[in-house]
């Protein structure tokens, strides 16, 4: 670990991205909203490694895991992956991770983009893609239901933008 940087392996590249204050604050706001939705604190994780057989492990900015999950965590425990885009024109979150999360059947993938001021909620993973995509603008409240029937609301009216 290098302090202040998020390091990920994407394909054959190692990507080091400094975490911005906007990204950090958004992670906190998302976590607070998930806890307010009634999800137990131990099921809401940030930057914790999730294994994917034959593919690079991932550390989503925020993960919601199943109540019975035990470490080491695998993709089967992942009910939702939430990523905050860290750079403009980010292909990692929009392409690489979208394919990987869908391929392994992660039921909910939420991309929060402070550059666009929008969030993409992807659900219904099928054939290495998500069958459903809903876009929310900052100011909207994102709503979805987890595979365990937990209803989730994430208000975005306090999310900060980046230029």
Secondary structure, 3 states (H helix, E strand, C coil): CCCCEEEEEECCEEEEEECCHHHHHHHHHHHHHHHHCCCCHHHEECCCCEECCCCCCECCCEEEECCCCCCCCEHHHEEEEEEECCCCCCHHHHHHHHHHHHHCCCCEEEEEECCCCEEEEEEEEECCEEEEEEEEECCCEEEEECCCCCEEEEECCCCCCCC
